Amino acid sequence: MQKTILIFLFIYNLTVAQNPFIEVDQFGYFTNAPKVAVLRDPQTGFNAAESYAPPATLQVKNSSNIVVYTGVITSWNSGATDTFSGDKGWWFDFTSVTTPGTYYIYDATNNKSSASFVIGTNPYTEVLKAATKMFYYNRCNFTKVVPYANSKWTDGMNFNNNLQDYNARSVFAQGNAATEKDLSGGWFDAGDYNKYVTFTYSVIHDLLMAYESNPAIFGDNWNIPESGNGTSDLLDEIKYELDWLYKMSNADGSAYIKMGSKNYSDNSNYPPSANTNPRYYGNLCTSASATIASTFSHAAIIFNAIGNTAYATQLQNRAIACYNYTLPYFNTNTLQTNCDNGEIVSGDADTSVTNQKTMMVSAAIYLFQLTNQNTYHNFVTTNAPLITPLSDSNWGADYTVMQDALLYYTTLSNANSSLVNSIRNSVQTDVTNNWNNYYGSSNLGLYRDFLPSWSYYWGSNKAKASYGNLNLLYAKNNIGSNPSGLKNRAKEFVHSFHGVNPLGIVQLSNMYAFGADYSINEIYHTWFANGSIYDNALLSSNGPAPGFVVGGPNKDFTVTTVSPPYGQPASKSYLDFNDGYPNNSWEVSEPAIYYQAAYIRLLSGVIANYDTTLNTNNITNISENISVFPNPSTGTFQIYAPKTIAKVTAYDILGKSIKINSLNKQQYNIDRKGVFWLKIEFDNGSISTQKIIIGEK
């Protein structure tokens, strides 16, 4: 532990010398978006001895050290101390700086500088690629070779030895060769090498939503082995996990809940290829089947839309089987919640009855869209009002996937109007009242990323990303009265991930090559273990691979002798370390695919709303309160807008104009499958762009 503390203090002090008190997004800002730096003066917490008194004005300097802007600072909350961070602070608004380039904030009185940052049409493209690459590095049963992997993080085939993933046995019949199954593929879940079916629920949905929000940015050239095959690399990566989930399920719809090692000491070596101990699979469970029913049905819609109908059909059929397997348990209130008895170590993969019910309703919504069968529709209309969020108005981050499905349902042309109204009225009430200050760009807190203090639990970064995603979801669905405020709130959450936080730390590992001045240096991951060549991004020869999102500050950190994280203000409850047991670094610094997916969805959604170069033909005027539905569509759709439409033009994702049929001034038809951008021109001269997905009829 002493080694880690010394390293932390060395790195922290090194960073403080460059960036002690002025926090910015270390990657940058969109030219057309608000830009606000946060200045901090610590009052409580491990850095309370630090002190900063800024001058009345600060400067923005470019890479040639030329002052391009001078502006005043404003005191946050009349000089009050922010209870979440223990800091007093100020804001410095430099929104008027819009010329693309590299800059930093400079305090000429105290000779203090912020980290450098970029202003541009999209400063996050490479950051998004690095974050998405995490899934490639976390692929199980896959070699990591140049050019797809950086030479520092190459590795041979892993977990392909006897009685590992290609012929794993049941943990309850370890001596029975008849139980052997090929369960190869998929991603390592988090810091260990295990794989969990139920833990993929939000992951698959968030990644699919990331693609749907912004298919144009997820190209087919992101340097993975599947690049160049005609399918977005993000969808290829999702397919790698879906194929493993398919193996974890059976033709009758039953599914195994997890697979991995029997003991903590098994398969604990680095790199992944160094492990030879047997691996096992666990129990069948309704939660695993419900997970697959929901994720596969959603994925089938997307793969249909891009023209991969054969794969979509495979997913749809297995989704139906898993749905039918789980349905009797749902109807008799016997959903299984105690399937994981710990025979396979680490995370408990069991899921509550409430969560399983939301899985089943979301599956029914997507299956209704896929099949147009009333059996699924009846299930939705009967059960959606009885479960979260409609039953209790709990529209919080824990149920993001269900909210996605419900709001998707409201766009279907054959949806039940009463249920549609109930959904929209319920979420509208929650957003309008904003009881917990989750939504919009008011009451942001000192670091402009307000979360309730209780949200700083184990994995708080997922909560932060999820609230950002909800803001974007509501803006997309015209919920609330201020879509711009919702989008700006999501953007502020991105800035928090990128260094605008009381630690000044980018919450992704080893991002120095991508523009970070100070990012996470150590992550709790078996591959990048403490004391290995991968240990520390600055002090080890290789460091961890870039782009892994950590769990984040955790006010409930359990080891009282390690402070920080213990005993700190909520948003300072973090330490850049990976010691593991007995110091439990995994409670803050462990990455996980669910943190990763939520962040990727957030970042791509923010890019979709602020990067004006992504839309075809450089269409830049994006109007509010315009909706296109149903979306996805089978070809015919309607456009609703507060202004008179003069002309609609359609483009594919490569920017090529495609034929669109105008049935009337609101209704249109595209007679081909795929993802398209609509350029909507109004009689007052304004222009809007909207995305639509056209799937199977």
Sequence and secondary structure as in RCSB ss.txt:
>XXXX:A:sequence
MQKTILIFLFIYNLTVAQNPFIEVDQFGYFTNAPKVAVLRDPQTGFNAAESYAPPATLQVKNSSNIVVYTGVITS
WNSGATDTFSGDKGWWFDFTSVTTPGTYYIYDATNNKSSASFVIGTNPYTEVLKAATKMFYYNRCNFTKVVPYAN
SKWTDGMNFNNNLQDYNARSVFAQGNAATEKDLSGGWFDAGDYNKYVTFTYSVIHDLLMAYESNPAIFGDNWNIP
ESGNGTSDLLDEIKYELDWLYKMSNADGSAYIKMGSKNYSDNSNYPPSANTNPRYYGNLCTSASATIASTFSHAA
IIFNAIGNTAYATQLQNRAIACYNYTLPYFNTNTLQTNCDNGEIVSGDADTSVTNQKTMMVSAAIYLFQLTNQNT
YHNFVTTNAPLITPLSDSNWGADYTVMQDALLYYTTLSNANSSLVNSIRNSVQTDVTNNWNNYYGSSNLGLYRDF
LPSWSYYWGSNKAKASYGNLNLLYAKNNIGSNPSGLKNRAKEFVHSFHGVNPLGIVQLSNMYAFGADYSINEIYH
TWFANGSIYDNALLSSNGPAPGFVVGGPNKDFTVTTVSPPYGQPASKSYLDFNDGYPNNSWEVSEPAIYYQAAYI
RLLSGVIANYDTTLNTNNITNISENISVFPNPSTGTFQIYAPKTIAKVTAYDILGKSIKINSLNKQQYNIDRKGV
FWLKIEFDNGSISTQKIIIGEK
>XXXX:A:secstr
 HHHHHHHHHHHHHHHHH SSEE  SSEEETTS  EEEEEEE SSTTTT      SEEEEEETT  EEEEEEEEE
GGGG  BTTTTEEEEEEE TT  SSEEEEEEETTTTEE   EEEES TTHHHHHHHHHHHHHTBSS  B TTTS 
GGG B   S STTSGGGBEETT TT GGG B    SB  SSSS EESGGGHHHHHHHHHHHHH TTTS S SSST
TTTSSS HHHHHHHHHHHHHHHHB TTS BB EEE SSTTTT  SSGGG  S  EE  B HHHHHHHHHHHHHHH
HHHHHTT HHHHHHHHHHHHHHHHHHHHHHHTT        SSS SS     HHHHHHHHHHHHHHHHHHH  HH
HHHHHHHHGGGSTTTTTT  SGGGHHHHHHHHHHTT TTS HHHHHHHHHHHHHHHHH TTS SSSSS  TTS  
  GGG STTHHHHHHHHHHHHHHHHHTT SS HHHHHHHHHHHHHHHBT STT  EEEES GGGT SSEE     
STT TTSTTS TTTSSS S TT BB    TT   TTSTTTTTS GGG        TTTTTHHHH B HHHHHHHH
HHHHHHHHHH TTSSGGG     SS EEESSSBSSEEEEE SS EEEEEEEETTS EE  EESSSSEEE  S EE
EEEEEEETTS EEEEEEEE   
